[in-house]
């Protein structure tokens, strides 16, 4: 499947990696980045492998999530494309999730 990552999702990831870098250093930040990119590759291969995201059910768009450490890769399947609108830091309040 084709994967489209929204600009907001890349921005979310950059913010999270900046926090990890400041708090835990470059080795951990690189590992988190690698793990997120690998998870995105797995989503492309197995798009229905992620759990349904209960905090976004009200949107009725079938949002799913894959969790990598404290980050949630939020995505939905649209035909033959996986769209990733955000990468959510789960240390925030879930009500801030937009999908």
C-alpha positions as CSV (number, residue, x, y, z in Angstrom):
1,X,0.0,0.0,0.0
2,X,1.0,3.6,-0.6
3,X,1.6,5.6,2.6
4,X,1.0,9.4,2.7
5,X,2.4,11.1,5.8
6,X,0.8,14.5,6.5
7,X,3.1,17.5,7.1
8,X,1.6,17.8,10.6
9,X,2.6,14.2,11.4
10,X,6.3,14.9,10.4
11,X,6.1,18.1,12.6
12,X,4.7,16.0,15.5
13,X,7.5,13.6,15.1
14,X,10.1,16.4,15.0
15,X,8.7,17.8,18.3
16,X,8.7,14.5,20.0
17,X,12.3,13.7,18.8
18,X,13.4,17.1,20.0
19,X,12.0,16.3,23.5
20,X,13.7,12.8,23.5
21,X,17.0,14.3,22.3
22,X,16.9,16.9,25.1
23,X,15.9,14.5,27.8
24,X,17.7,11.2,26.8
25,X,20.3,12.1,24.2
26,X,21.1,11.4,20.6
27,X,21.3,7.6,20.8
28,X,17.8,7.2,22.2
29,X,16.4,9.9,19.8
30,X,17.9,8.0,16.8
31,X,16.4,4.7,18.1
32,X,13.0,6.3,18.4
33,X,13.1,7.8,15.0
34,X,14.3,4.4,13.5
35,X,11.5,2.6,15.3
36,X,8.8,5.0,14.1
37,X,10.0,4.7,10.5
38,X,10.0,0.9,10.7
39,X,6.5,1.0,12.1
40,X,5.4,3.1,9.1
41,X,6.9,0.5,6.8
42,X,5.0,-2.2,8.6
43,X,1.8,-0.3,8.4
44,X,2.3,-0.1,4.6
45,X,2.6,-3.9,4.5
46,X,-0.1,-4.7,7.1
47,X,-2.5,-1.8,7.2
48,X,-5.2,-3.6,9.3
49,X,-2.6,-4.6,11.9
50,X,-3.1,-1.5,14.0
51,X,-5.7,-1.3,16.7
52,X,-8.7,0.9,16.2
53,X,-8.2,4.2,18.0
54,X,-11.1,4.7,20.5
55,X,-10.5,8.4,21.0
56,X,-11.3,9.0,17.3
57,X,-14.2,6.7,16.8
58,X,-16.6,9.6,16.8
59,X,-15.1,10.7,13.4
60,X,-16.3,7.4,11.9
61,X,-13.3,7.2,9.6
62,X,-11.8,4.0,11.0
63,X,-8.7,5.5,12.5
64,X,-6.1,3.0,13.7
65,X,-3.0,3.3,15.8
66,X,0.4,1.7,16.2
67,X,2.2,2.5,19.4
68,X,6.0,3.1,19.4
69,X,7.1,4.0,22.9
70,X,5.1,7.0,24.0
71,X,4.1,7.8,20.4
72,X,0.9,6.8,18.6
73,X,1.1,6.7,14.8
74,X,-2.5,7.6,13.9
75,X,-3.6,6.4,10.5
76,X,-6.6,5.5,8.4
77,X,-7.0,3.5,5.2
78,X,-8.5,5.2,2.2
79,X,-8.8,2.8,-0.7
80,X,-5.2,1.6,-1.5
81,X,-3.6,4.4,0.5
82,X,-2.7,4.7,4.2
83,X,-3.0,8.2,5.4
84,X,-1.1,9.3,8.5
85,X,-2.5,12.6,9.7
86,X,-0.6,12.7,13.0
87,X,1.9,11.1,15.3
88,X,0.5,11.7,18.8
89,X,2.6,11.9,21.9
90,X,0.5,9.9,24.3
91,X,1.8,11.8,27.3
92,X,-0.7,14.5,26.2
93,X,-4.4,14.5,27.0
94,X,-6.1,12.2,24.4
95,X,-8.7,14.8,23.8
96,X,-6.0,16.8,21.9
97,X,-5.9,14.1,19.2
98,X,-7.4,15.4,15.9
99,X,-7.0,12.5,13.4
